[in-house]
Amino acid sequence: MREPSTAPRPRGASSRGLGIAAGVSVVAIGMTQGYAVAAHALTIDESYVGFIAVQGALLSLLLLAARLEGRPLRDFGFTVRGPLVQPLAFSVLLVMLYLALSIDPGFLFGFGRVPPVPVWAFGYILLSAPVVAVAEAGLFFGYLFRTLSQAVSLRAAILLSAGAFSLYSTNFTIFPLLGPTGAVEYVFSTSLVEFVLGIVLALYFYKSQWSLLGPVTLLSGVVAASALLPVGVTFPTWEVAFASALISEAVLLLVVGLGLKEPRLQALRYLGERIGPRRYRFRNRARDRQGARGLLVSAAVVGVVAISMGYGLPAVLGTSQPLLAIATGSMVPTLERGTLVVIEHVAPSAITVGTIIAFSVSCLPSPTVHRVIRVVSSGPNWVYQTKGDANPAQDPCTVPYSAVHGAVVLYVPYVGFLILDPLFAGAVIVLLLLVPMLWWGRRP
């Protein structure tokens, strides 16, 4: 999305237009902070009304900005290009993909029941979601992003508009109550997640030929589904919840980036293409070849790493199961669920009280990773008594040395989810393969 200086540029935005855009953004962010302060003194019913009032104020700001610039709303994305079926179907597909990726961790961590929403609140959320989407997408992307794209590079415009959307979605009034640690967690789990969502919406708007139909449909679906789903995922920590949300939105970004192609006129205008069908065709072919090479290199790297781990680690560590993922909380706090442990073969005399070993016995799920609390008998028939750090009692059976796979020599938190959750692992592999292709394929 780089725009060289030699490329044809769209009509530049005036300094007056940029000033109006900056002022509108500041007012919009200030309104949400004012509502956040007032919400503490409002009842539930009043907070619903106040929230809709904020969305109405955003629409009013958009109308005011368009009037001050003397431009119709269709210049800011309030138009439909082509038949409705394709953009609506693509947006519905994106919403379903987002829900599938965000709900999938529940099969690993478990689901938590969400209190049922009253009938009137259900209807309110369902009807207000499109209003919220039109107001937020229209102001921050239809107006702000469109205006910035005429003054700075497309990449900078995307980042600036997504940053403004993130600031608008951040409740700064609660920072004094959270403390330094809580504030950092909030910034990552809320502000940064909204920033990535803003990038998705801005890119979607651009690739939809500057029509807000797709982004509004996507945002309204995400808003409604997030509020109305009857179950939620019970994440063990905020870090895991943050990683899950970020992966979900990153996949959406890749799907939008690869699934929608810029119309030729936009490519000529914003991506530095030269006018002329032959030049355009050859340049596209060169980018395709470059992207294909990036994909092959990424696949080769992933393949080499997988083969090395599959055949090299057992030989080096002397055990058939060198890598294991902790699937339960029996070893908390030493080994949290989702931790990847590295197992190495050890001599029976090296296993003492306190050693964490991996073993397979009939009375426990196989394989099990627990701590040795007693050496029952020594050579030649070594036997050990084990116990999980978080379990109230010792394991129901003893562990002979012949059932021991090895001792834990290294552990890495969270990485074990790649083994426990195949869909999560697949998403990570897709990212590893597609990101280099997307990056290299867009170099001018």
N, C-alpha and C positions, 0 to 999 in steps of 0.2 A: 504494500500500500504506500510505497514511497513515491513521492512526486518530484522528479528532477526539475531543475530550474528551466530546462529547455522545453518542458512539456507545455502544451496549451493549458491555460488556467481558466477556470470559470470566472464570471464577473466578480471582481473583488468586493467584499463587503466594506461599506464605508465605516469610518471611525465612529460615526453616530450610531450605526447599526450595532457595532460591537459594544458600544457603551450601553445601549438599551439592553442588549443580551446580558451583559454583566450585571446591570442593575436588576433585571428580572430574576436572575439566578440568586442574587443576594436576598431579595425580598422573599422569594419562595422558600429558601432555607430558613430565613428568619421566622416565617409564618409557622413552619413545622416546630421550631423550637418554642415559640410562644404557645402553640397548642399543647406541647408536651408539658409546659409549666402549668397551664390551666387545667389539664386533664386530671391532676391530683385532687382538685376540688369538685370534679364533675361526677355525677352518678353514671351508671352504665348507659342508661338511655341517653343522657346528655352527651356522653363521649361519642356515641354513634352519630348523633346529629352534628357535633363539632367536627368529626372526621370528614363527613360529607361537605361541611362548610369549607374546610381547607381545600378539598378537591375542587369545589366551585370557585374558590379564590384563585387556584392555579389556572383554571380555564379562563377566568377573567383577566389574569395577567397575560395569558397568551393572546387573547383578543385585543387587549390594550397595546401589546407590543406590535402586533400586526397592523393595527390602526395607526400607530405612531410612524411606522415605516411605510405606510401606504401600500401594503402588499396583501393580496388575497390569501386565505388560509390554505388554498391548494398549493401555494409555494412552500408550505411547511408540512407537506405530507398528507393533507386531508383530501386525498383523491384516490381513485381506484384505477389501476392500469391493467387492462386485460380482464379476462373472466375471473369470477370470484372463487371458483372451485379450487384452483391450484394453490393460491396463497393460504386459503382457509385450511385445506387438507394438510399442507406442510406445517402450519402452526399447530394443528391438532396433533400431528405426529410428534412434533417437538415437545408438546405438553405431556403426552403419554410417555415419551422417552425420559423426560425429566422426572416424572412420577415413579417410573420403574427404577431408575437409578437411585432416587432418594429413598424409596421404600425398601429396596433390596437389602440394605444392611440389617433390617429388622429380622430377617431369617437367621442372621448370625447373632445379633445382640438381643433380640426379642422385641416384641411390640408392647406398647403401653396404651391402654384405653384412654381416649380423650373424652372429657365430659360432653354429653350430647348437647348440641346447640338447640335452643328454643326455636320453634317453628318460625316465629316472626324474625328472629335473628338470622336463621337460615335464608329466608327470603331476602332479607336486607343485604347479606353478604353476596348472595348470588346476583342481585340486581346492581349492587354498588361496584362489583369487581370491574365491569366494563367502564364505568365512570372513572374509577381510579386509573385504569389503564390508559384511557383517552387523555386524562388530565396530565398524568406523569410522563407518558411517552410523547404526548403532543408538545409539552413545554420543554422537556430536557433533550429530546432527540429531534422531534419535528421542527422546533424553532431553534434551540440553542445549538445543537449539532449541525443543523443545516446552515446556520449563519456562520459558525466557526469554520466549516469546510470551505467556505468561499474566501477565507482570509489566511488560513494556515494549512499545513499539509493534512491529508486525510487521517493519517495515523494520530497526529497531535489532536485533531478535532475529536476523534473517537475517545481518546484518553481524557481530554478535558471535560467533555460532556458526561462521560461515565463517572468522573470524579465529582462533578456537581451533583449527579444523581445519588452517589454514595453519601455525600455530605447531607443532602436532603433527607436520606433515610436513616441517618445517625441521630440518636437522641443524646445530645451533649449534656443535657440537664442532669442525667443520672451519673455522670462521671464522678462527682464528689462523693457519691454514696458507694461507689464500687471499690475505691482505692486503686493504687497503681496496678496490682495484679489483675483485679477484675476489669479495669479499664482496658488493659492489653487484650484480655480474652474477648471483651466486647468488640473491640476494633477488628480483631481477626474474624470472629464468628459472625459479625453483622456488617460492619463497614466494608471490609474487603470482599465479602461475598456479594454485597450489593454492587460493588465496583465491577466485579467480573460480570454480573448480570447486566450491568449497564453497557459493557463492551459488547455483549451478545446482542442486545437490543439495537445499539448503534450500527453494528455491522449488518444486522438483519434489515434495518431501515435503508441503509445504503444499497444493499444488494437487491432490495425490492423496488428499485428504480424510484427511490424517495417516496414510497407510499407507506403510510403508517398502518395499513390494514393488517399485515403480518405481525409486526411488533405488538400492536394493541391486542390482537387475538392471543398471542403467546403470553403477554403479561397478565391479561385478565384470567386466562386459564390457570396460571401459576398462583395468582392471588386467591382465586376461588378455591382451588384444590388444597392449598396450604391451610386455609381456614376451615374447610368443611370435611376433611378426611376424618373418619371415625377413629382411626388408630394413629399412633405416632411411634417412632423408633426410639428405643431406650438406649442411647449411646452411653458407654462407660465413662467417657471424659469429653470435655468440650473440644479437645484436639481432634478426636476421632470424628465428632460431628462436623467440625470445620473441614477436615479432609474430605469427608463424604460429600458435603455441599459443593466444595470446590471442584471435585472430580465430576460431579453431575453437570455443573455449568461449563466446565472445560469441554466435555463431550458435546454439549449443545453448540459451543463456539466452533468446534471442528466440523460438526454437521452443517451449520450455517455457512461456514467458510468454504467447505468443499461441495456442499449440495446445491448452492446457488451461485451461478456465474454472473459476473457483471455484464450488463448489456454493452454492446460494442461502443456506443457513444460515450458511456460512462468510463469505459476502459481507456478510450482515447483522451478523455478529459482529465481523469483523476489518477490514472496509473502510468502515465508517461508513454502510451502507445503513440506511434507516428501514424498519420493519416495515410491510408492506402491499403487495400485488401491484401496484397501480396505480403507486405511487410508485417501486417497484423497476423496473418496466418502463420508465417515462418516464425515469428516471435512466440506465438502460442505453442508451436511445436517444440521450440527450444525449451520453453518452460516446462512442458510436459515431460520431455526427456530428462531434464534436470530433476524434476520431482520424482520421476521413476527411479533415477539413480539413487536419490536420497532414500526412497523406500527400500530399495534393495540393500543399501549399506546398513540401514537400521535393522532390517530383517536378518542380515548376516551377523551383526553384532549380537542381537538377541539370541540367535541360534548358537553361536559360539559359546556365549555365556551359559546357555541352558545345557549344552553338551558337556562343557567343562564341569558344571556343578553336578550333572547326573552321573558322570563316570570318574571325574577326578577326585571329588570330595570323599567318596567311600574308600578309595585307595589311600588317600593321604591320611584320613582320620581313622582308618582301620575298622569301620563299622558299616553295616548295610543301611543304616538310617542316620546319616550325619546331620540332617536338618529336620526339626520337628516344630510344630506350632502348638502353643498352649491353647487348648480349647475350652478350659473351664477356669474357675477362680480358686481352685484348691491350693494354689501356691501363692496367693496374694498375701502380703504385698511384694514379695520377692520377684515373682513372675506374674505379671498381669495377663489377662486373657488377650490373645492376639500377639503375644511375644514370640519371636522366632529364636529358638535355642540351637546351638551348635553342639553336637555330641561327638566325643572322642573316646575311642577304646582305651580302657585302663586295666591294669593288672588288678586281681582281686585284693591284694594287700594294700593297694592305693585307695580303696574305697573305705573310708572311715566315717565316724559319726559326724554329721554335718554335710557330707558330700551329697550333691543333688545328682541323681542318676535317672536314666531312661530305661524302662524295662517293660516286659510283656508277661503278665500272669493271668490266669483264668478268672480270678475274682475281681479284676479291675478292667476298665476299658483299655484296649491295646492301641498304641503304646502309652504308658503313663510316665510322667515326670514328677517324682517326689523326692523328699530328702530322707537320707538314712538317719535313723534315730538310735539304732543299736545294731551291733554286729552279733548275730545270734550264735554263729559258729564259724570257726576259721578252718584253714586248709586241712585236708585237701578238699572238703566240701564246704565252700563258703556260703553262708546264708545271712541275709540282712532283713531287718525290720524297718519299714519305711512309713512315712506319714506326710500328708500335705500340710504346709505351714498354716493354712487357713482352716483345716479340718479339725474338729474337736477330738477325734480319736484316731488311733493308729490304723493303718490299713488292715483289712480282715485276714490277710494271708502274708506269709513271709516271701522273700524274693531270693531264689537261688542264683548263684553267679551265672549259671548257664542261661538265665532269662534276662540278664543285663545287657543292654545294647551299648552302654558307655556312660560317661559322666559329662555333665554340662560344663563346657569350658568357656562359652561366650553366649550372650543373649542380646537381642536387639528388639526393643519395644515396637509394637504395631506392625512390623514387617510380616509377622506370621499371618495376618489377615489375607495376604496373597495366597496362602495355602488353604486357609479355612473357607474363604469365599471365592469360588471360581469366577463369578461375575465381576467382582471387584478386581481380581487378577486380570481378567480379560480387558476391562476398561483401562487398566494401567498399561497393558501391552499395546492396546490400540493407540494410546497416547504416545508411547515410545516410538511406534512406527510412523504415526501420521504427523507429529509435530515437525520432525526434520523435513518431511516432504512438503508440508505447508510453508515452512520458512524458506527452504531453498527454492521452492517453486515460485516465490514471489520476489526474488531478487531481480532488479532491473538489469 
